[in-house]
Amino acid sequence: MKKGDYTALLQIRHVDLACLLPLKALPLAIDQKLSKAINLKAFPSFNDAMLGKKNFEPQKVKGGTRTAIFFSLPLDEKLPDVIKEGHQLLGSVSYGEPLAEPGKKSRWGYTAQFTAAVANPKEEEKQAETDEEDPKKSSAEKLSELILDAQIKHLESLRKWATREEHEALLQELLGAHPKHHPLHLERLKALEEVANPDLAAEAAKEDMERRCREIVIAADQLIATVDLEDLAAHLGRRTD
């Protein structure tokens, strides 16, 4: 594949939505041949593989016995820039005889797998230096969003019994200014669930819980009312039968 952006489209339809929900996390795997091979080293123990010491030496193994071999990248080996965290590298390893040439099979040949667990340091630096932002938003809109995020973060710190009145006052103020902002409605639900008087007796605590449950239902209905059902139906689809 040439360098560039690609879009993969997969459409799966079923009359039962429950059968489709597990597919939301369906991974897409694409195999790509590297321009240069990456050679792994073999070690006799896990510690040797971690430290890059004492390479695995040829051994004669009797039938029915086992020998552990640990593979690792050389400490000075750098992964290509195209490899990102979580990418899986596939290769070949052969035991008992040299690895066959590409396209040919060898006895005792197996597939070797290596998962890139550490992100490329250069990529992390680039991400930190060039934080991508929506070019369509003005500076004032971006500033307003940052302020709102900071206020919601402050709300989380007020979500306790001692500061319940401050939490409620700020929450109502923000909901008045941003009535359809979902994180504010979620914060309200969390506060109703978590903030309770710790000094109430058992019977009073039970009544308080019932009151808060009724308020949670009302708050949940208000959150659902902010959802655009037409957009949701366009995204998830509707049953026609």
Secondary structure as UniProt FT lines:
FT   HELIX           17..20
FT   HELIX           21..25
FT   STRAND          41..43
FT   HELIX           46..51
FT   TURN            63..64
FT   STRAND          70..72
FT   TURN            75..76
FT   TURN            81..82
FT   TURN            85..86
FT   STRAND          88..94
FT   TURN            102..103
FT   TURN            107..108
FT   STRAND          109..115
FT   HELIX           121..129
FT   TURN            135..136
FT   HELIX           139..157
FT   HELIX           161..163
FT   HELIX           164..177
FT   TURN            179..180
FT   HELIX           182..194
FT   TURN            198..199
FT   HELIX           202..225
FT   HELIX           229..236
//
